Amino acid sequence: MTNDLDTKDFSAGDRARSRAYLREFWLGIAAYILVLVVVLVWGNMDGDSPWRFVWAVLPVIPALWIVRAILRHMQRVDDYQRLILLRGFAGGFAVAMIVSLTVAFLEIAGLRVPGVGWVIYGAGMLGWVVTGTVSARR
Amino acid sequence: MKNSLKVLREERGWTQGALADELGVSRQTVNALETGRYDPALPLAFRISRLFAQPIESIFTPPADAH
């Protein structure tokens, strides 16, 4: 049975923690998009200069900022929320490992999968989101 | 583990969010505690005990088969 006291409103602490996390997270996303645009416009990815490899990995730098934001968020949240986050990470890691193992065996058999890194990345992210969501609702 | 957190909270007219702020945890965590999906670690259990001025064992009831 529910009553007026069983609202699903965020607490003041929830909002403060969420604001701090989103501020850092979106700063990282904005920097990532900015660097990505710069790389795509001036990186000369189709050229043959060896410098294009340096350009190609530049977006990883702001991505590290996003990882930092997530790690800092983990320090802010309580034990239960950290447990849910860690279950999500474990799910994403397991999916990414299984997919990369599958791809590796397929490659041994001669199959070439274009953009395989993105497939593994996407599978890992999906595993993270699904496991985190299921874990939070259990 | 069963607990009387919801009853104690409602006796004081607090929302889950208000209790969460008193304990320094999220509303989601208070909800998980009240529904028995999550058993608190000792530091949080002691905070709950202090907040409601009751011993831990009067708030939390171990399962019948616990030793």
N, CA and C atoms of all chains as a GROMACS GRO file, in nm:
protein
  615
    1MET      N    1   0.084  -0.119   0.000
    1MET     CA    2   0.000   0.000   0.000
    1MET      C    3   0.088   0.125   0.000
    2THR      N    4   0.052   0.224  -0.074
    2THR     CA    5   0.132   0.346  -0.078
    2THR      C    6   0.053   0.461  -0.018
    3ASN      N    7   0.123   0.564   0.023
    3ASN     CA    8   0.057   0.686   0.071
    3ASN      C    9   0.140   0.806   0.028
    4ASP      N   10   0.105   0.924   0.079
    4ASP     CA   11   0.173   1.046   0.039
    4ASP      C   12   0.321   1.046   0.073
    5LEU      N   13   0.359   0.962   0.169
    5LEU     CA   14   0.500   0.959   0.212
    5LEU      C   15   0.584   0.867   0.123
    6ASP      N   16   0.518   0.793   0.033
    6ASP     CA   17   0.591   0.700  -0.053
    6ASP      C   18   0.618   0.759  -0.191
    7THR      N   19   0.647   0.887  -0.196
    7THR     CA   20   0.673   0.951  -0.326
    7THR      C   21   0.804   0.900  -0.383
    8LYS      N   22   0.817   0.913  -0.514
    8LYS     CA   23   0.941   0.870  -0.579
    8LYS      C   24   1.031   0.990  -0.610
    9ASP      N   25   1.002   1.103  -0.544
    9ASP     CA   26   1.083   1.222  -0.566
    9ASP      C   27   1.225   1.198  -0.518
   10PHE      N   28   1.319   1.258  -0.589
   10PHE     CA   29   1.458   1.249  -0.545
   10PHE      C   30   1.475   1.329  -0.417
   11SER      N   31   1.566   1.282  -0.333
   11SER     CA   32   1.597   1.359  -0.212
   11SER      C   33   1.692   1.472  -0.251
   12ALA      N   34   1.711   1.567  -0.156
   12ALA     CA   35   1.802   1.680  -0.183
   12ALA      C   36   1.943   1.627  -0.210
   13GLY      N   37   1.983   1.524  -0.134
   13GLY     CA   38   2.116   1.465  -0.154
   13GLY      C   39   2.129   1.400  -0.290
   14ASP      N   40   2.021   1.330  -0.334
   14ASP     CA   41   2.020   1.268  -0.468
   14ASP      C   42   2.043   1.373  -0.576
   15ARG      N   43   1.969   1.483  -0.561
   15ARG     CA   44   1.978   1.588  -0.664
   15ARG      C   45   2.118   1.650  -0.667
   16ALA      N   46   2.175   1.673  -0.549
   16ALA     CA   47   2.309   1.732  -0.542
   16ALA      C   48   2.413   1.640  -0.606
   17ARG      N   49   2.404   1.510  -0.573
   17ARG     CA   50   2.500   1.414  -0.629
   17ARG      C   51   2.483   1.401  -0.780
   18SER      N   52   2.356   1.401  -0.821
   18SER     CA   53   2.327   1.388  -0.964
   18SER      C   54   2.378   1.509  -1.042
   19ARG      N   55   2.356   1.628  -0.984
   19ARG     CA   56   2.404   1.751  -1.050
   19ARG      C   57   2.555   1.750  -1.065
   20ALA      N   58   2.625   1.711  -0.959
   20ALA     CA   59   2.772   1.709  -0.962
   20ALA      C   60   2.821   1.612  -1.069
   21TYR      N   61   2.756   1.496  -1.075
   21TYR     CA   62   2.796   1.395  -1.174
   21TYR      C   63   2.768   1.443  -1.317
   22LEU      N   64   2.646   1.492  -1.339
   22LEU     CA   65   2.609   1.533  -1.475
   22LEU      C   66   2.694   1.649  -1.525
   23ARG      N   67   2.730   1.740  -1.432
   23ARG     CA   68   2.815   1.853  -1.470
   23ARG      C   69   2.948   1.801  -1.526
   24GLU      N   70   3.011   1.708  -1.456
   24GLU     CA   71   3.140   1.654  -1.499
   24GLU      C   72   3.123   1.566  -1.624
   25PHE      N   73   3.015   1.487  -1.625
   25PHE     CA   74   2.992   1.395  -1.737
   25PHE      C   75   2.970   1.471  -1.868
   26TRP      N   76   2.881   1.572  -1.864
   26TRP     CA   77   2.851   1.645  -1.988
   26TRP      C   78   2.966   1.734  -2.033
   27LEU      N   79   3.047   1.777  -1.937
   27LEU     CA   80   3.168   1.851  -1.975
   27LEU      C   81   3.258   1.759  -2.059
   28GLY      N   82   3.268   1.634  -2.017
   28GLY     CA   83   3.347   1.535  -2.091
   28GLY      C   84   3.287   1.506  -2.228
   29ILE      N   85   3.154   1.493  -2.233
   29ILE     CA   86   3.087   1.465  -2.360
   29ILE      C   87   3.108   1.582  -2.457
   30ALA      N   88   3.094   1.707  -2.405
   30ALA     CA   89   3.112   1.825  -2.489
   30ALA      C   90   3.254   1.830  -2.544
   31ALA      N   91   3.352   1.802  -2.457
   31ALA     CA   92   3.493   1.802  -2.501
   31ALA      C   93   3.516   1.691  -2.604
   32TYR      N   94   3.453   1.577  -2.581
   32TYR     CA   95   3.467   1.463  -2.675
   32TYR      C   96   3.415   1.501  -2.813
   33ILE      N   97   3.296   1.560  -2.816
   33ILE     CA   98   3.236   1.599  -2.945
   33ILE      C   99   3.323   1.703  -3.014
   34LEU      N  100   3.371   1.800  -2.935
   34LEU     CA  101   3.456   1.906  -2.991
   34LEU      C  102   3.583   1.846  -3.054
   35VAL      N  103   3.649   1.758  -2.980
   35VAL     CA  104   3.772   1.696  -3.030
   35VAL      C  105   3.742   1.608  -3.151
   36LEU      N  106   3.629   1.539  -3.147
   36LEU     CA  107   3.590   1.451  -3.258
   36LEU      C  108   3.571   1.533  -3.386
   37VAL      N  109   3.502   1.646  -3.373
   37VAL     CA  110   3.479   1.732  -3.490
   37VAL      C  111   3.612   1.784  -3.545
   38VAL      N  112   3.700   1.829  -3.454
   38VAL     CA  113   3.832   1.879  -3.495
   38VAL      C  114   3.910   1.770  -3.570
   39VAL      N  115   3.906   1.647  -3.515
   39VAL     CA  116   3.979   1.535  -3.578
   39VAL      C  117   3.922   1.504  -3.716
   40LEU      N  118   3.788   1.502  -3.726
   40LEU     CA  119   3.725   1.467  -3.853
   40LEU      C  120   3.748   1.575  -3.960
   41VAL      N  121   3.755   1.702  -3.915
   41VAL     CA  122   3.772   1.812  -4.011
   41VAL      C  123   3.918   1.829  -4.051
   42TRP      N  124   4.008   1.828  -3.950
   42TRP     CA  125   4.150   1.857  -3.978
   42TRP      C  126   4.244   1.736  -3.965
   43GLY      N  127   4.193   1.623  -3.925
   43GLY     CA  128   4.279   1.508  -3.898
   43GLY      C  129   4.331   1.436  -4.021
   44ASN      N  130   4.271   1.464  -4.137
   44ASN     CA  131   4.314   1.401  -4.262
   44ASN      C  132   4.322   1.249  -4.248
   45MET      N  133   4.210   1.190  -4.201
   45MET     CA  134   4.206   1.047  -4.172
   45MET      C  135   4.225   0.961  -4.298
   46ASP      N  136   4.192   1.019  -4.416
   46ASP     CA  137   4.206   0.941  -4.540
   46ASP      C  138   4.345   0.956  -4.602
   47GLY      N  139   4.430   1.040  -4.540
   47GLY     CA  140   4.563   1.064  -4.597
   47GLY      C  141   4.658   0.949  -4.566
   48ASP      N  142   4.789   0.973  -4.594
   48ASP     CA  143   4.885   0.866  -4.565
   48ASP      C  144   4.994   0.911  -4.467
   49SER      N  145   4.971   1.028  -4.403
   49SER     CA  146   5.068   1.073  -4.304
   49SER      C  147   5.059   0.986  -4.180
   50PRO      N  148   5.175   0.948  -4.124
   50PRO     CA  149   5.169   0.869  -3.999
   50PRO      C  150   5.106   0.947  -3.883
   51TRP      N  151   5.105   1.080  -3.892
   51TRP     CA  152   5.046   1.164  -3.787
   51TRP      C  153   4.895   1.140  -3.772
   52ARG      N  154   4.834   1.082  -3.878
   52ARG     CA  155   4.689   1.061  -3.870
   52ARG      C  156   4.654   0.963  -3.756
   53PHE      N  157   4.750   0.878  -3.721
   53PHE     CA  158   4.724   0.785  -3.610
   53PHE      C  159   4.717   0.860  -3.476
   54VAL      N  160   4.802   0.963  -3.464
   54VAL     CA  161   4.798   1.046  -3.343
   54VAL      C  162   4.664   1.120  -3.337
   55TRP      N  163   4.626   1.177  -3.452
   55TRP     CA  164   4.496   1.246  -3.459
   55TRP      C  165   4.382   1.150  -3.422
   56ALA      N  166   4.392   1.028  -3.473
   56ALA     CA  167   4.282   0.932  -3.456
   56ALA      C  168   4.254   0.899  -3.310
   57VAL      N  169   4.357   0.903  -3.225
   57VAL     CA  170   4.335   0.864  -3.085
   57VAL      C  171   4.309   0.985  -2.994
   58LEU      N  172   4.310   1.105  -3.051
   58LEU     CA  173   4.286   1.224  -2.969
   58LEU      C  174   4.152   1.221  -2.893
   59PRO      N  175   4.041   1.171  -2.954
   59PRO     CA  176   3.914   1.169  -2.879
   59PRO      C  177   3.917   1.083  -2.753
   60VAL      N  178   4.020   0.999  -2.740
   60VAL     CA  179   4.030   0.916  -2.619
   60VAL      C  180   4.058   1.003  -2.496
   61ILE      N  181   4.127   1.116  -2.518
   61ILE     CA  182   4.163   1.203  -2.404
   61ILE      C  183   4.038   1.254  -2.331
   62PRO      N  184   3.941   1.318  -2.401
   62PRO     CA  185   3.819   1.357  -2.328
   62PRO      C  186   3.737   1.238  -2.280
   63ALA      N  187   3.751   1.122  -2.347
   63ALA     CA  188   3.681   1.002  -2.298
   63ALA      C  189   3.735   0.962  -2.160
   64LEU      N  190   3.865   0.987  -2.138
   64LEU     CA  191   3.923   0.958  -2.006
   64LEU      C  192   3.862   1.047  -1.899
   65TRP      N  193   3.826   1.171  -1.938
   65TRP     CA  194   3.761   1.262  -1.845
   65TRP      C  195   3.624   1.205  -1.803
   66ILE      N  196   3.556   1.142  -1.900
   66ILE     CA  197   3.424   1.082  -1.870
   66ILE      C  198   3.443   0.965  -1.772
   67VAL      N  199   3.547   0.886  -1.794
   67VAL     CA  200   3.577   0.776  -1.701
   67VAL      C  201   3.603   0.832  -1.562
   68ARG      N  202   3.678   0.943  -1.556
   68ARG     CA  203   3.707   1.009  -1.428
   68ARG      C  204   3.577   1.053  -1.360
   69ALA      N  205   3.484   1.109  -1.440
   69ALA     CA  206   3.355   1.155  -1.385
   69ALA      C  207   3.278   1.037  -1.324
   70ILE      N  208   3.281   0.923  -1.392
   70ILE     CA  209   3.210   0.804  -1.343
   70ILE      C  210   3.275   0.753  -1.214
   71LEU      N  211   3.409   0.750  -1.212
   71LEU     CA  212   3.479   0.703  -1.092
   71LEU      C  213   3.453   0.796  -0.973
   72ARG      N  214   3.449   0.927  -1.001
   72ARG     CA  215   3.421   1.023  -0.893
   72ARG      C  216   3.278   1.007  -0.843
   73HIS      N  217   3.187   0.977  -0.937
   73HIS     CA  218   3.048   0.954  -0.898
   73HIS      C  219   3.037   0.833  -0.806
   74MET      N  220   3.116   0.732  -0.835
   74MET     CA  221   3.115   0.611  -0.752
   74MET      C  222   3.161   0.640  -0.609
   75GLN      N  223   3.247   0.742  -0.594
   75GLN     CA  224   3.291   0.779  -0.459
   75GLN      C  225   3.182   0.855  -0.385
   76ARG      N  226   3.093   0.922  -0.461
   76ARG     CA  227   2.988   1.004  -0.397
   76ARG      C  228   2.869   0.922  -0.350
   77VAL      N  229   2.836   0.815  -0.425
   77VAL     CA  230   2.712   0.743  -0.396
   77VAL      C  231   2.729   0.650  -0.275
   78ASP      N  232   2.616   0.600  -0.224
   78ASP     CA  233   2.621   0.512  -0.109
   78ASP      C  234   2.647   0.367  -0.152
   79ASP      N  235   2.657   0.278  -0.053
   79ASP     CA  236   2.696   0.138  -0.080
   79ASP      C  237   2.601   0.068  -0.176
   80TYR      N  238   2.470   0.090  -0.157
   80TYR     CA  239   2.372   0.020  -0.241
   80TYR      C  240   2.382   0.065  -0.387
   81GLN      N  241   2.394   0.196  -0.406
   81GLN     CA  242   2.406   0.247  -0.543
   81GLN      C  243   2.537   0.201  -0.607
   82ARG      N  244   2.642   0.196  -0.524
   82ARG     CA  245   2.772   0.148  -0.576
   82ARG      C  246   2.761   0.002  -0.618
   83LEU      N  247   2.686  -0.075  -0.541
   83LEU     CA  248   2.665  -0.216  -0.574
   83LEU      C  249   2.596  -0.230  -0.710
   84ILE      N  250   2.494  -0.148  -0.733
   84ILE     CA  251   2.423  -0.153  -0.861
   84ILE      C  252   2.515  -0.112  -0.976
   85LEU      N  253   2.594  -0.005  -0.952
   85LEU     CA  254   2.689   0.039  -1.055
   85LEU      C  255   2.790  -0.072  -1.087
   86LEU      N  256   2.840  -0.136  -0.982
   86LEU     CA  257   2.942  -0.240  -1.003
   86LEU      C  258   2.883  -0.363  -1.074
   87ARG      N  259   2.756  -0.395  -1.042
   87ARG     CA  260   2.692  -0.506  -1.114
   87ARG      C  261   2.681  -0.471  -1.262
   88GLY      N  262   2.648  -0.344  -1.289
   88GLY     CA  263   2.639  -0.300  -1.429
   88GLY      C  264   2.773  -0.312  -1.499
   89PHE      N  265   2.878  -0.267  -1.431
   89PHE     CA  266   3.013  -0.277  -1.490
   89PHE      C  267   3.048  -0.424  -1.516
   90ALA      N  268   3.016  -0.509  -1.420
   90ALA     CA  269   3.047  -0.652  -1.434
   90ALA      C  270   2.972  -0.710  -1.554
   91GLY      N  271   2.846  -0.673  -1.569
   91GLY     CA  272   2.766  -0.722  -1.683
   91GLY      C  273   2.825  -0.674  -1.815
   92GLY      N  274   2.859  -0.545  -1.820
   92GLY     CA  275   2.918  -0.489  -1.943
   92GLY      C  276   3.051  -0.555  -1.976
   93PHE      N  277   3.133  -0.577  -1.873
   93PHE     CA  278   3.263  -0.641  -1.893
   93PHE      C  279   3.245  -0.784  -1.946
   94ALA      N  280   3.152  -0.858  -1.885
   94ALA     CA  281   3.130  -0.998  -1.926
   94ALA      C  282   3.083  -1.004  -2.072
   95VAL      N  283   2.990  -0.916  -2.108
   95VAL     CA  284   2.940  -0.915  -2.246
   95VAL      C  285   3.052  -0.879  -2.344
   96ALA      N  286   3.130  -0.774  -2.308
   96ALA     CA  287   3.240  -0.732  -2.397
   96ALA      C  288   3.342  -0.845  -2.414
   97MET      N  289   3.372  -0.916  -2.306
   97MET     CA  290   3.469  -1.027  -2.314
   97MET      C  291   3.416  -1.140  -2.401
   98ILE      N  292   3.290  -1.176  -2.383
   98ILE     CA  293   3.231  -1.286  -2.461
   98ILE      C  294   3.227  -1.250  -2.609
   99VAL      N  295   3.187  -1.125  -2.638
   99VAL     CA  296   3.180  -1.082  -2.778
   99VAL      C  297   3.319  -1.079  -2.840
  100SER      N  298   3.419  -1.027  -2.766
  100SER     CA  299   3.555  -1.020  -2.823
  100SER      C  300   3.613  -1.160  -2.843
  101LEU      N  301   3.581  -1.252  -2.751
  101LEU     CA  302   3.627  -1.390  -2.766
  101LEU      C  303   3.562  -1.454  -2.890
  102THR      N  304   3.432  -1.428  -2.905
  102THR     CA  305   3.360  -1.482  -3.022
  102THR      C  306   3.421  -1.430  -3.151
  103VAL      N  307   3.446  -1.297  -3.154
  103VAL     CA  308   3.504  -1.236  -3.274
  103VAL      C  309   3.644  -1.294  -3.301
  104ALA      N  310   3.722  -1.312  -3.194
  104ALA     CA  311   3.858  -1.365  -3.210
  104ALA      C  312   3.854  -1.504  -3.273
  105PHE      N  313   3.762  -1.587  -3.229
  105PHE     CA  314   3.751  -1.723  -3.287
  105PHE      C  315   3.702  -1.716  -3.432
  106LEU      N  316   3.610  -1.623  -3.458
  106LEU     CA  317   3.562  -1.608  -3.597
  106LEU      C  318   3.676  -1.564  -3.688
  107GLU      N  319   3.764  -1.476  -3.635
  107GLU     CA  320   3.878  -1.430  -3.714
  107GLU      C  321   3.976  -1.544  -3.741
  108ILE      N  322   3.993  -1.632  -3.641
  108ILE     CA  323   4.079  -1.749  -3.662
  108ILE      C  324   4.025  -1.832  -3.778
  109ALA      N  325   3.890  -1.837  -3.787
  109ALA     CA  326   3.826  -1.915  -3.894
  109ALA      C  327   3.825  -1.840  -4.027
  110GLY      N  328   3.881  -1.717  -4.026
  110GLY     CA  329   3.894  -1.644  -4.152
  110GLY      C  330   3.791  -1.535  -4.177
  111LEU      N  331   3.701  -1.514  -4.080
  111LEU     CA  332   3.600  -1.409  -4.099
  111LEU      C  333   3.659  -1.273  -4.058
  112ARG      N  334   3.644  -1.173  -4.144
  112ARG     CA  335   3.691  -1.039  -4.112
  112ARG      C  336   3.568  -0.951  -4.085
  113VAL      N  337   3.560  -0.900  -3.962
  113VAL     CA  338   3.445  -0.816  -3.927
  113VAL      C  339   3.490  -0.669  -3.928
  114PRO      N  340   3.441  -0.588  -4.022
  114PRO     CA  341   3.482  -0.447  -4.025
  114PRO      C  342   3.426  -0.372  -3.904
  115GLY      N  343   3.509  -0.283  -3.847
  115GLY     CA  344   3.466  -0.205  -3.731
  115GLY      C  345   3.438  -0.289  -3.609
  116VAL      N  346   3.517  -0.397  -3.593
  116VAL     CA  347   3.489  -0.491  -3.484
  116VAL      C  348   3.504  -0.425  -3.345
  117GLY      N  349   3.593  -0.327  -3.336
  117GLY     CA  350   3.611  -0.256  -3.210
  117GLY      C  351   3.482  -0.189  -3.165
  118TRP      N  352   3.410  -0.132  -3.260
  118TRP     CA  353   3.284  -0.064  -3.228
  118TRP      C  354   3.176  -0.164  -3.188
  119VAL      N  355   3.182  -0.283  -3.248
  119VAL     CA  356   3.086  -0.389  -3.211
  119VAL      C  357   3.106  -0.428  -3.065
  120ILE      N  358   3.233  -0.448  -3.027
  120ILE     CA  359   3.264  -0.487  -2.889
  120ILE      C  360   3.227  -0.373  -2.792
  121TYR      N  361   3.260  -0.250  -2.832
  121TYR     CA  362   3.227  -0.133  -2.750
  121TYR      C  363   3.075  -0.125  -2.728
  122GLY      N  364   3.000  -0.137  -2.836
  122GLY     CA  365   2.854  -0.128  -2.828
  122GLY      C  366   2.795  -0.239  -2.743
  123ALA      N  367   2.848  -0.360  -2.760
  123ALA     CA  368   2.798  -0.475  -2.682
  123ALA      C  369   2.826  -0.454  -2.533
  124GLY      N  370   2.947  -0.404  -2.502
  124GLY     CA  371   2.983  -0.378  -2.362
  124GLY      C  372   2.893  -0.271  -2.300
  125MET      N  373   2.868  -0.164  -2.375
  125MET     CA  374   2.782  -0.056  -2.325
  125MET      C  375   2.640  -0.108  -2.302
  126LEU      N  376   2.593  -0.187  -2.398
  126LEU     CA  377   2.457  -0.243  -2.387
  126LEU      C  378   2.448  -0.335  -2.264
  127GLY      N  379   2.552  -0.418  -2.247
  127GLY     CA  380   2.556  -0.507  -2.131
  127GLY      C  381   2.555  -0.429  -2.001
  128TRP      N  382   2.627  -0.318  -1.997
  128TRP     CA  383   2.633  -0.231  -1.878
  128TRP      C  384   2.493  -0.176  -1.847
  129VAL      N  385   2.431  -0.118  -1.950
  129VAL     CA  386   2.299  -0.054  -1.930
  129VAL      C  387   2.194  -0.158  -1.888
  130VAL      N  388   2.189  -0.271  -1.959
  130VAL     CA  389   2.087  -0.372  -1.928
  130VAL      C  390   2.108  -0.431  -1.788
  131THR      N  391   2.233  -0.468  -1.756
  131THR     CA  392   2.260  -0.525  -1.625
  131THR      C  393   2.230  -0.424  -1.513
  132GLY      N  394   2.270  -0.299  -1.534
  132GLY     CA  395   2.245  -0.195  -1.435
  132GLY      C  396   2.096  -0.173  -1.413
  133THR      N  397   2.020  -0.171  -1.522
  133THR     CA  398   1.875  -0.148  -1.513
  133THR      C  399   1.807  -0.265  -1.443
  134VAL      N  400   1.841  -0.386  -1.484
  134VAL     CA  401   1.779  -0.505  -1.423
  134VAL      C  402   1.816  -0.512  -1.275
  135SER      N  403   1.942  -0.485  -1.245
  135SER     CA  404   1.990  -0.492  -1.107
  135SER      C  405   1.917  -0.391  -1.017
  136ALA      N  406   1.892  -0.272  -1.070
  136ALA     CA  407   1.825  -0.168  -0.992
  136ALA      C  408   1.679  -0.202  -0.967
  137ARG      N  409   1.618  -0.282  -1.054
  137ARG     CA  410   1.475  -0.313  -1.039
  137ARG      C  411   1.449  -0.443  -0.964
  138ARG      N  412   1.551  -0.519  -0.939
  138ARG     CA  413   1.530  -0.648  -0.871
  138ARG      C  414   1.492  -0.633  -0.726
  139MET      N  415   1.646  -0.962   0.504
  139MET     CA  416   1.618  -0.936   0.645
  139MET      C  417   1.502  -0.836   0.657
  140LYS      N  418   1.406  -0.871   0.745
  140LYS     CA  419   1.292  -0.781   0.764
  140LYS      C  420   1.332  -0.664   0.853
  141ASN      N  421   1.261  -0.554   0.837
  141ASN     CA  422   1.288  -0.439   0.924
  141ASN      C  423   1.164  -0.353   0.937
  142SER      N  424   1.166  -0.267   1.036
  142SER     CA  425   1.050  -0.180   1.062
  142SER      C  426   1.076  -0.037   1.019
  143LEU      N  427   1.164  -0.022   0.922
  143LEU     CA  428   1.205   0.112   0.879
  143LEU      C  429   1.087   0.194   0.825
  144LYS      N  430   1.004   0.130   0.747
  144LYS     CA  431   0.891   0.202   0.686
  144LYS      C  432   0.794   0.252   0.794
  145VAL      N  433   0.767   0.167   0.892
  145VAL     CA  434   0.676   0.205   1.001
  145VAL      C  435   0.735   0.321   1.080
  146LEU      N  436   0.863   0.310   1.114
  146LEU     CA  437   0.930   0.415   1.192
  146LEU      C  438   0.932   0.547   1.115
  147ARG      N  439   0.956   0.537   0.985
  147ARG     CA  440   0.959   0.658   0.902
  147ARG      C  441   0.822   0.724   0.897
  148GLU      N  442   0.720   0.642   0.874
  148GLU     CA  443   0.584   0.698   0.861
  148GLU      C  444   0.532   0.753   0.994
  149GLU      N  445   0.577   0.693   1.104
  149GLU     CA  446   0.538   0.747   1.235
  149GLU      C  447   0.586   0.892   1.250
  150ARG      N  448   0.697   0.920   1.186
  150ARG     CA  449   0.753   1.055   1.196
  150ARG      C  450   0.706   1.146   1.082
  151GLY      N  451   0.627   1.090   0.992
  151GLY     CA  452   0.573   1.170   0.881
  151GLY      C  453   0.677   1.207   0.777
  152TRP      N  454   0.780   1.124   0.766
  152TRP     CA  455   0.888   1.152   0.670
  152TRP      C  456   0.862   1.080   0.538
  153THR      N  457   0.901   1.145   0.429
  153THR     CA  458   0.903   1.076   0.300
  153THR      C  459   1.032   0.994   0.293
  154GLN      N  460   1.039   0.906   0.192
  154GLN     CA  461   1.162   0.828   0.175
  154GLN      C  462   1.280   0.922   0.147
  155GLY      N  463   1.252   1.028   0.070
  155GLY     CA  464   1.358   1.125   0.038
  155GLY      C  465   1.409   1.195   0.162
  156ALA      N  466   1.316   1.230   0.254
  156ALA     CA  467   1.356   1.299   0.378
  156ALA      C  468   1.442   1.206   0.463
  157LEU      N  469   1.401   1.079   0.472
  157LEU     CA  470   1.481   0.983   0.550
  157LEU      C  471   1.618   0.963   0.484
  158ALA      N  472   1.617   0.959   0.351
  158ALA     CA  473   1.743   0.942   0.278
  158ALA      C  474   1.840   1.055   0.312
  159ASP      N  475   1.789   1.179   0.318
  159ASP     CA  476   1.876   1.292   0.352
  159ASP      C  477   1.925   1.284   0.496
  160GLU      N  478   1.838   1.236   0.586
  160GLU     CA  479   1.880   1.220   0.727
  160GLU      C  480   1.993   1.120   0.739
  161LEU      N  481   1.987   1.014   0.656
  161LEU     CA  482   2.086   0.906   0.665
  161LEU      C  483   2.206   0.927   0.572
  162GLY      N  484   2.194   1.025   0.482
  162GLY     CA  485   2.304   1.049   0.387
  162GLY      C  486   2.312   0.944   0.278
  163VAL      N  487   2.196   0.887   0.241
  163VAL     CA  488   2.192   0.790   0.131
  163VAL      C  489   2.089   0.836   0.028
  164SER      N  490   2.070   0.758  -0.078
  164SER     CA  491   1.974   0.796  -0.182
  164SER      C  492   1.833   0.745  -0.145
  165ARG      N  493   1.731   0.804  -0.208
  165ARG     CA  494   1.594   0.757  -0.187
  165ARG      C  495   1.581   0.612  -0.233
  166GLN      N  496   1.651   0.582  -0.344
  166GLN     CA  497   1.650   0.446  -0.398
  166GLN      C  498   1.699   0.345  -0.293
  167THR      N  499   1.798   0.385  -0.217
  167THR     CA  500   1.854   0.297  -0.113
  167THR      C  501   1.753   0.277   0.000
  168VAL      N  502   1.686   0.386   0.040
  168VAL     CA  503   1.583   0.374   0.145
  168VAL      C  504   1.474   0.279   0.099
  169ASN      N  505   1.434   0.292  -0.028
  169ASN     CA  506   1.330   0.205  -0.084
  169ASN      C  507   1.376   0.058  -0.081
  170ALA      N  508   1.502   0.036  -0.119
  170ALA     CA  509   1.555  -0.101  -0.121
  170ALA      C  510   1.563  -0.159   0.020
  171LEU      N  511   1.595  -0.072   0.119
  171LEU     CA  512   1.600  -0.117   0.258
  171LEU      C  513   1.461  -0.155   0.307
  172GLU      N  514   1.363  -0.068   0.279
  172GLU     CA  515   1.227  -0.091   0.330
  172GLU      C  516   1.163  -0.215   0.268
  173THR      N  517   1.197  -0.244   0.145
  173THR     CA  518   1.137  -0.359   0.078
  173THR      C  519   1.219  -0.487   0.099
  174GLY      N  520   1.326  -0.476   0.177
  174GLY     CA  521   1.405  -0.593   0.211
  174GLY      C  522   1.495  -0.642   0.098
  175ARG      N  523   1.514  -0.559  -0.004
  175ARG     CA  524   1.602  -0.599  -0.116
  175ARG      C  525   1.748  -0.574  -0.082
  176TYR      N  526   1.771  -0.496   0.022
  176TYR     CA  527   1.908  -0.462   0.056
  176TYR      C  528   1.924  -0.457   0.208
  177ASP      N  529   2.023  -0.528   0.258
  177ASP     CA  530   2.056  -0.522   0.401
  177ASP      C  531   2.173  -0.426   0.419
  178PRO      N  532   2.158  -0.330   0.510
  178PRO     CA  533   2.263  -0.228   0.522
  178PRO      C  534   2.392  -0.283   0.582
  179ALA      N  535   2.502  -0.218   0.548
  179ALA     CA  536   2.628  -0.250   0.614
  179ALA      C  537   2.621  -0.189   0.756
  180LEU      N  538   2.712  -0.231   0.842
  180LEU     CA  539   2.705  -0.188   0.982
  180LEU      C  540   2.703  -0.036   1.002
  181PRO      N  541   2.788   0.042   0.930
  181PRO     CA  542   2.785   0.188   0.954
  181PRO      C  543   2.646   0.248   0.929
  182LEU      N  544   2.579   0.204   0.823
  182LEU     CA  545   2.445   0.257   0.793
  182LEU      C  546   2.345   0.205   0.897
  183ALA      N  547   2.358   0.079   0.937
  183ALA     CA  548   2.268   0.024   1.038
  183ALA      C  549   2.279   0.103   1.169
  184PHE      N  550   2.400   0.141   1.205
  184PHE     CA  551   2.419   0.221   1.328
  184PHE      C  552   2.361   0.362   1.311
  185ARG      N  553   2.372   0.418   1.191
  185ARG     CA  554   2.313   0.552   1.168
  185ARG      C  555   2.161   0.545   1.183
  186ILE      N  556   2.102   0.437   1.128
  186ILE     CA  557   1.957   0.417   1.139
  186ILE      C  558   1.919   0.403   1.286
  187SER      N  559   1.996   0.324   1.357
  187SER     CA  560   1.971   0.300   1.500
  187SER      C  561   1.976   0.432   1.578
  188ARG      N  562   2.077   0.512   1.552
  188ARG     CA  563   2.091   0.641   1.623
  188ARG      C  564   1.976   0.735   1.589
  189LEU      N  565   1.941   0.738   1.458
  189LEU     CA  566   1.836   0.831   1.414
  189LEU      C  567   1.703   0.802   1.482
  190PHE      N  568   1.668   0.674   1.492
  190PHE     CA  569   1.540   0.638   1.552
  190PHE      C  570   1.552   0.606   1.702
  191ALA      N  571   1.671   0.623   1.755
  191ALA     CA  572   1.697   0.601   1.898
  191ALA      C  573   1.648   0.464   1.944
  192GLN      N  574   1.679   0.364   1.864
  192GLN     CA  575   1.642   0.226   1.899
  192GLN      C  576   1.759   0.134   1.867
  193PRO      N  577   1.772   0.026   1.942
  193PRO     CA  578   1.881  -0.068   1.908
  193PRO      C  579   1.860  -0.133   1.771
  194ILE      N  580   1.969  -0.170   1.709
  194ILE     CA  581   1.963  -0.228   1.574
  194ILE      C  582   1.870  -0.350   1.571
  195GLU      N  583   1.879  -0.434   1.676
  195GLU     CA  584   1.800  -0.558   1.676
  195GLU      C  585   1.650  -0.535   1.692
  196SER      N  586   1.611  -0.414   1.732
  196SER     CA  587   1.467  -0.389   1.741
  196SER      C  588   1.415  -0.333   1.608
  197ILE      N  589   1.505  -0.291   1.523
  197ILE     CA  590   1.465  -0.240   1.390
  197ILE      C  591   1.476  -0.350   1.285
  198PHE      N  592   1.583  -0.429   1.294
  198PHE     CA  593   1.607  -0.535   1.196
  198PHE      C  594   1.583  -0.672   1.259
  199THR      N  595   1.508  -0.755   1.187
  199THR     CA  596   1.478  -0.890   1.235
  199THR      C  597   1.542  -0.992   1.143
  200PRO      N  598   1.636  -1.071   1.194
  200PRO     CA  599   1.700  -1.171   1.107
  200PRO      C  600   1.600  -1.279   1.066
  201PRO      N  601   1.625  -1.347   0.954
  201PRO     CA  602   1.537  -1.456   0.912
  201PRO      C  603   1.531  -1.564   1.020
  202ALA      N  604   1.421  -1.638   1.021
  202ALA     CA  605   1.398  -1.737   1.127
  202ALA      C  606   1.508  -1.842   1.134
  203ASP      N  607   1.568  -1.878   1.017
  203ASP     CA  608   1.668  -1.984   1.017
  203ASP      C  609   1.809  -1.932   1.043
  204ALA      N  610   1.822  -1.801   1.072
  204ALA     CA  611   1.956  -1.746   1.097
  204ALA      C  612   2.006  -1.788   1.234
  205HIS      N  613   2.138  -1.814   1.245
  205HIS     CA  614   2.195  -1.855   1.372
  205HIS      C  615   2.268  -1.740   1.438
   0.00000   0.00000   0.00000
